[in-house]
Amino acid sequence: MDGTDEKTLATPPGATPQHSAAESPALGSTTTHSLRNEIRVWTRDLLIAIGLALVIIVFLYQPVKVEGTSMAPLLSDQERIFINKFVYRFEPISRGDVVVFWYPLDRSKSFIKRVIGLPGETVEIRQGTLFVDGQAVPEPYVPAMYEDLSDFGPVRVPRDSYFVMGDHRISSNDSRVFGPVASHFIYGRAVFAYWPVDHFGSLSVTEANSK
């Protein structure tokens, strides 16, 4: 290589290489473009997630407000909860479920109680203890202070109906008064409490001290 070529390729002392000035703006532009794309993707995913959550809440779940203390201590007066409106299309109603149903004597009102007797079973209460088909059934969700020590029954639950009672036995208007509830009156199961915040959580636990 001769001297002319060396002078042509060399960079004078203190001078900035010409190619550096051309690369820096391109690098910055690429970084900015990449960041914008990432923000756009995150925003899109967030909106999709919010949309799906709204669809699930609107079509599968329904917010309801509890009025009264018949389900204390699990649920308190004015507490807000979500009920699953479609769960019983895919699985049967079970003993212990906390269900929402149309009040049999006035369908303009809704009640929330616990299922304690299934179709065809014989329900009896002896001095506050629940018996189903002659067998004592433990009820950890009923605190001693809320027990009703009176007797009831025995009564046989009709086909396609359910015997329901409030956990606060001494202040509950339930199947002991209005009889078993037909399955087509039951339209949801309580699944989640969201207000007040200290009650926030699942309602699947049936123990009295779950809150």
C-alpha positions in Angstrom: 0.0 0.0 0.0 1.5 3.4 -0.9 1.5 6.7 1.0 -1.4 8.2 -0.8 -3.7 5.3 0.3 -2.5 5.7 3.9 -3.4 9.4 4.0 -6.7 8.7 2.5 -7.7 6.1 5.1 -6.1 7.7 8.2 -8.1 10.1 10.5 -6.3 13.3 11.4 -5.5 13.6 15.2 -8.4 15.1 17.2 -10.9 14.7 14.4 -14.1 12.6 14.8 -14.4 9.7 12.4 -17.0 10.6 9.8 -18.8 7.3 10.1 -19.4 7.8 13.9 -21.6 10.9 13.3 -23.7 8.9 10.9 -24.2 5.9 13.2 -25.3 7.7 16.4 -28.6 9.1 15.2 -29.5 5.8 13.6 -28.9 4.0 16.8 -31.0 6.4 18.9 -33.8 6.3 16.3 -33.8 2.5 16.4 -33.9 2.4 20.3 -36.8 4.9 20.4 -38.7 2.9 17.7 -38.2 -0.3 19.7 -39.4 1.3 22.9 -42.5 2.6 21.2 -43.3 -0.8 19.8 -42.8 -2.4 23.2 -45.2 0.1 24.8 -47.7 -0.4 22.1 -47.6 -4.2 22.6 -47.9 -3.8 26.4 -50.9 -1.4 26.0 -52.6 -3.8 23.6 -52.1 -6.8 25.9 -53.4 -4.8 28.9 -56.5 -3.7 27.0 -57.2 -7.2 25.9 -56.8 -8.5 29.5 -59.2 -5.8 30.8 -61.7 -6.6 28.1 -61.6 -10.3 28.9 -62.0 -9.6 32.6 -65.0 -7.4 31.9 -66.6 -10.0 29.7 -66.1 -12.7 32.4 -67.5 -10.4 35.1 -70.5 -9.3 33.1 -71.5 -12.7 31.6 -70.3 -15.2 34.3 -70.4 -13.2 37.5 -72.8 -10.8 39.1 -72.0 -8.4 41.9 -74.6 -8.4 44.7 -75.1 -6.6 48.0 -75.9 -8.6 51.1 -78.7 -7.3 53.2 -79.2 -8.5 56.7 -77.1 -10.7 59.0 -78.6 -14.2 58.4 -75.3 -15.4 56.9 -73.0 -14.0 59.6 -70.2 -14.5 60.3 -69.4 -15.5 56.8 -71.2 -12.5 55.3 -72.1 -9.2 57.0 -74.8 -6.7 56.3 -74.1 -4.5 53.2 -71.2 -6.7 52.2 -70.5 -6.8 48.4 -69.8 -10.2 46.8 -69.7 -11.8 43.4 -71.9 -14.8 42.5 -71.3 -17.2 39.7 -74.4 -17.3 37.6 -73.5 -20.3 35.4 -71.8 -22.7 37.8 -74.9 -24.9 38.2 -75.1 -25.5 34.4 -71.9 -27.5 34.7 -72.0 -29.0 38.2 -74.7 -30.0 40.7 -75.7 -28.0 43.8 -73.9 -29.4 46.8 -74.4 -29.4 50.5 -72.6 -26.5 52.0 -72.9 -24.2 48.9 -73.9 -20.6 49.7 -76.6 -19.9 47.1 -78.6 -17.0 45.9 -82.2 -17.6 44.9 -85.6 -16.0 44.3 -87.6 -15.9 47.5 -90.3 -18.6 46.9 -93.0 -16.4 48.5 -92.1 -13.2 46.5 -90.0 -13.5 43.4 -89.2 -9.8 43.4 -86.8 -10.6 46.3 -83.5 -12.5 46.4 -82.2 -14.4 49.4 -78.8 -15.9 50.2 -78.5 -19.0 52.3 -76.5 -22.2 52.7 -77.7 -25.6 51.3 -78.0 -28.1 54.0 -80.4 -30.7 52.6 -80.4 -32.3 49.1 -83.4 -33.7 47.1 -84.9 -36.8 48.7 -83.1 -36.4 52.0 -84.8 -36.1 55.4 -83.7 -33.1 57.4 -84.2 -32.8 61.2 -82.8 -30.5 63.9 -82.5 -31.7 67.4 -81.6 -29.1 70.0 -79.6 -27.2 67.4 -77.8 -30.2 65.9 -78.5 -30.9 62.2 -79.4 -34.5 61.2 -79.7 -35.6 57.6 -81.2 -39.1 57.0 -80.6 -39.7 60.7 -76.9 -38.9 60.7 -75.5 -35.9 62.5 -73.9 -33.4 60.2 -71.1 -31.2 61.6 -71.5 -27.5 60.9 -68.3 -25.6 61.7 -69.6 -22.5 60.0 -72.3 -22.0 62.7 -70.7 -20.4 65.8 -72.1 -21.4 69.2 -73.5 -17.9 69.8 -75.6 -18.2 66.6 -77.1 -21.6 67.2 -80.8 -22.2 67.5 -81.3 -24.9 70.1 -84.9 -25.6 69.2 -86.1 -28.7 67.4 -87.3 -28.9 63.8 -88.7 -31.6 61.6 -88.2 -34.2 60.4 -89.1 -33.1 56.9 -88.4 -34.8 53.6 -86.9 -32.6 50.8 -89.0 -32.9 47.6 -87.4 -34.0 44.4 -85.5 -31.2 42.6 -85.6 -29.0 45.7 -83.1 -28.0 48.4 -83.4 -27.2 52.1 -81.5 -24.0 52.9 -80.6 -22.2 56.1 -78.7 -19.2 57.3 -75.6 -19.6 59.3 -77.0 -17.2 61.9 -79.6 -19.7 62.9 -81.4 -17.5 65.5 -82.1 -14.7 63.1 -82.6 -16.4 59.7 -85.8 -16.7 57.7 -85.1 -19.9 55.8 -86.5 -23.3 54.7 -87.7 -23.8 58.3 -90.2 -21.0 57.5 -90.9 -21.0 53.8 -90.0 -24.6 53.0 -87.5 -26.2 50.5 -86.4 -24.1 47.5 -87.0 -25.5 44.0 -83.8 -25.7 41.9 -85.1 -23.4 39.2 -85.3 -20.6 41.8 -81.6 -20.9 42.5 -79.6 -18.7 40.1 -76.1 -18.5 41.5 -73.4 -19.4 44.0 -71.5 -17.0 46.2 -67.8 -17.2 45.3 -66.0 -14.0 46.2 -66.2 -11.1 48.6 -64.7 -7.8 47.5 -66.0 -5.2 49.9 -65.2 -4.2 52.6 -61.5 -4.8 51.9 -61.0 -6.7 55.2 -63.4 -9.3 53.9 -61.7 -9.5 50.5 -61.3 -13.2 49.4 -62.9 -16.4 48.4 -66.1 -17.7 49.9 -65.4 -21.3 49.2 -64.2 -21.9 52.8 -67.1 -22.9 55.0 -65.6 -22.6 58.4 -67.0 -19.9 60.7 -63.6 -18.4 61.3 -62.7 -18.2 57.6 -62.9 -14.4 57.7 
